[in-house]
């Protein structure tokens, strides 16, 4: 008997950019992952440093739609990407880690000859943004972090969504259909396909296994930083405050009545926080 179809990964809708990218290309990594990379606005004509945007687990760059539109309207370019195994990007062969995906972002900046950028990161992208600012300070002009955690324990699991069970369900779906004779079932017609289910399981497992960031290590971050969470975020208050306390001069913004998905729920406030970080950086 076929297994139960797994739950979709982060299916809630969001507003994508209203403008088309000026550049869309794949950046190939040493382990042969193809990272879908995008530029909105004109990198060559803008005199202002661009913004690098990093999305959350199971999503794609279009999540930042209204903020992308606002940044470009303000005369600044946006560099963004679909994290590996997500959106239009492929998996590659190396084990998934946040450090690996932060390095993918650096590879995209290098490919586009961007020496430094203001960085906006949400959820998993926020973790990657912290790693970039900590380990590659010369590449990060300002930092705006939305809903990032330091450890797996820093995430409050949704009572209505058993992540461990979701991982098992996706793995069983992938195993069952991958063993089915091709003459009987064309698995490309399934939703999700076995490959999609396997990737979803791996992405969810990443959140259960990582990150492992020592808050004290963030003390080296010196660029203007904004830490932003929702009042009802799934990130524990202890970890949010640990990040805020570790980064000298950082500003903490708690959005009343909001949950975790701030780019979807309050894109105007996300844009405001980003512009504030940029303004503080360019004042120094």
C-alpha positions in Angstrom: 0.0 0.0 0.0 1.4 3.4 -0.9 2.5 5.6 2.0 0.7 8.8 3.0 1.6 11.8 0.9 4.0 14.1 2.9 3.1 17.6 4.0 4.3 20.3 1.7 7.2 22.4 2.9 6.4 26.0 3.7 3.5 26.3 1.2 2.1 29.7 2.4 1.9 32.3 -0.4 3.9 35.5 -0.6 4.3 38.5 -2.9 7.1 38.0 -5.4 9.1 40.9 -7.1 7.1 43.0 -9.5 10.2 43.7 -11.6 12.2 41.3 -13.7 15.8 40.5 -12.9 18.5 42.2 -14.9 20.7 39.2 -14.6 19.8 35.5 -14.0 22.5 32.9 -14.2 23.9 29.7 -12.6 27.1 29.9 -10.5 28.7 26.4 -10.4 30.4 25.4 -7.1 33.4 23.1 -6.7 31.0 20.2 -5.9 29.0 21.0 -9.0 26.0 22.5 -7.4 24.3 25.0 -9.7 23.4 28.0 -7.7 20.6 30.1 -9.3 21.7 33.7 -8.9 19.8 36.9 -9.7 20.4 40.6 -9.9 17.6 43.2 -9.7 18.5 46.7 -10.7 21.8 47.7 -12.3 25.0 46.7 -10.5 27.2 48.7 -13.0 25.3 52.0 -12.9 24.3 52.2 -9.2 26.8 54.1 -7.1 25.4 52.6 -3.9 26.6 49.2 -2.6 24.1 46.4 -3.3 22.0 44.4 -0.9 22.5 40.6 -0.7 19.3 38.8 0.3 19.2 35.2 1.7 16.0 33.3 2.1 14.8 30.6 4.6 14.6 26.8 4.5 12.6 25.3 1.7 11.9 28.7 0.0 13.4 30.8 -2.9 14.6 34.3 -3.4 11.2 35.7 -4.5 10.2 35.6 -0.8 11.6 39.1 -0.5 9.5 40.5 -3.4 8.3 43.8 -1.9 11.7 44.5 -0.4 13.5 43.8 -3.6 11.1 46.3 -5.4 11.7 49.0 -2.7 15.5 48.6 -2.8 15.7 48.9 -6.5 13.3 51.8 -6.5 15.7 53.6 -4.2 18.5 53.3 -6.7 20.3 50.3 -5.2 20.8 46.9 -6.8 19.8 43.6 -5.2 21.9 40.4 -5.4 20.1 37.3 -4.4 20.1 33.5 -4.9 18.1 30.3 -4.4 20.0 28.4 -1.8 21.3 25.0 -2.9 18.6 22.3 -3.2 16.0 25.0 -3.1 14.2 27.0 -5.8 16.0 26.7 -9.1 19.3 25.6 -7.5 20.6 22.1 -7.5 21.9 20.0 -4.6 25.6 19.3 -5.3 27.3 16.5 -3.5 28.7 17.9 -0.3 26.7 17.5 3.0 24.3 20.4 3.6 25.5 22.9 6.2 24.9 26.5 6.8 28.6 27.2 6.4 28.4 25.6 2.9 25.4 27.8 1.9 27.1 30.9 3.3 30.1 30.0 1.0 27.7 29.7 -1.9 26.6 33.3 -1.3 30.2 34.4 -1.4 30.7 32.5 -4.6 27.8 34.4 -6.1 29.3 37.8 -5.0 32.6 36.8 -6.4 31.0 35.8 -9.7 29.4 39.2 -10.0 32.5 41.1 -8.8 30.8 42.4 -5.8 33.4 43.2 -3.1 31.0 43.9 -0.3 27.2 44.2 0.3 24.6 45.0 2.9 23.1 41.7 3.9 19.5 40.8 4.7 18.9 37.2 5.9 15.7 35.5 7.0 15.6 32.3 9.1 18.2 29.9 7.6 19.3 32.9 5.5 19.7 34.8 8.8 22.0 32.1 10.1 24.1 32.3 6.9 24.2 36.1 7.2 25.6 35.8 10.8 28.3 33.5 9.5 29.2 35.8 6.7 29.5 38.8 9.0 31.5 36.8 11.5 33.8 35.0 9.2 34.0 37.4 6.2 33.6 40.9 7.9 35.2 42.7 4.9 32.3 41.5 2.7 29.4 42.7 4.9 28.7 46.4 5.2 25.6 46.0 7.4 23.5 43.1 8.7 19.8 42.7 9.0 18.8 39.4 10.5 15.3 38.1 10.7 14.4 35.1 12.9 17.8 33.5 13.2 18.8 30.9 15.8 22.2 29.7 17.1 21.3 26.1 17.9 18.6 23.6 17.0 17.2 24.0 20.5 16.6 27.7 19.7 13.6 26.8 17.6 10.2 26.2 19.2 8.7 23.3 17.3 5.1 24.0 16.0 2.7 21.9 18.1 0.7 21.3 14.9 3.7 20.1 12.9 5.8 17.2 14.0 9.0 17.8 12.1 10.5 14.5 13.0 7.4 12.7 11.6 7.5 14.9 8.5 11.1 13.9 7.8 10.1 10.2 8.2 7.1 10.6 5.9 9.1 12.3 3.2 11.8 9.7 3.4 9.3 6.8 3.2 7.6 8.5 0.2 10.9 8.8 -1.6 12.0 5.2 -0.8 8.6 3.7 -1.8 8.3 5.4 -5.2 11.9 5.2 -6.1 11.6 1.4 -5.9 8.5 1.3 -8.1 9.1 0.0 -11.7 9.2 2.9 -14.2 6.9 1.0 -16.5 4.2 1.1 -13.8 4.5 4.7 -12.4 6.2 7.7 -14.0 7.4 9.3 -10.8 7.8 12.7 -12.5 4.0 13.0 -12.3 3.9 12.6 -8.5 3.6 15.5 -6.1 6.1 15.5 -4.6 8.4 13.5 -6.8 10.7 11.1 -4.9 13.6 13.5 -5.4 11.6 16.4 -4.0 10.6 14.4 -1.0 14.2 13.3 -0.3 15.4 16.9 -0.5 12.6 18.1 1.7 13.6 15.5 4.3 17.2 16.6 4.1 16.4 20.3 4.5 14.2 19.6 7.5 16.9 17.4 9.0 19.3 20.3 8.7 17.1 22.3 11.0 17.1 19.5 13.6 20.9 19.0 13.4 22.2 22.6 13.0 23.4 25.3 13.5 25.9 25.2 16.4 27.1 28.8 16.8 28.7 30.0 19.9 27.1 33.3 20.8 30.5 34.6 22.0 31.9 34.1 18.5 29.6 36.8 17.2 31.4 39.5 19.2 33.7 40.0 16.3 30.8 41.4 14.2 31.3 45.1 14.1 29.1 46.3 11.2 25.7 48.0 12.0 23.3 45.2 12.8 19.6 44.9 13.3 18.1 41.7 14.9 14.4 41.4 14.1 11.8 38.8 15.3 8.1 38.5 15.6 6.4 38.7 19.0 5.3 35.1 18.5 8.3 33.9 16.6 9.4 30.3 16.7 12.8 31.4 17.8 13.3 31.4 21.5 13.7 34.8 23.2 16.9 33.5 24.9 18.7 32.9 21.6 17.4 36.2 20.1 18.7 38.1 23.0 22.0 36.2 23.0 22.6 37.3 19.4 21.7 40.9 20.3 23.9 40.9 23.3 26.9 39.4 21.5 26.9 42.0 18.7 27.9 45.3 20.1 25.7 48.2 19.1 23.1 45.9 17.5 19.4 47.0 17.5 16.7 44.6 18.5 13.3 45.0 16.8 10.3 42.8 18.0 7.3 43.1 15.8 4.1 43.0 17.8 1.6 40.2 16.9 3.8 38.8 14.2 5.1 35.3 13.8 8.3 33.9 12.2 7.6 34.7 8.5 8.3 38.4 8.7 9.0 38.9 4.9 5.6 37.5 4.2 3.7 39.1 7.1 5.2 42.6 7.4 7.4 43.2 4.3 7.1 47.0 4.9 8.7 46.7 8.3 11.4 44.4 7.0 12.2 47.0 4.4 12.3 49.8 7.0 14.7 47.7 9.2 16.9 47.1 6.2 17.1 50.7 5.2 17.8 51.7 8.8 20.8 49.3 8.9 22.1 50.7 5.6 21.7 54.3 6.8 23.6 53.5 10.0 26.4 51.9 7.9 26.7 54.7 5.5 26.8 57.3 8.2 30.0 55.9 9.6 
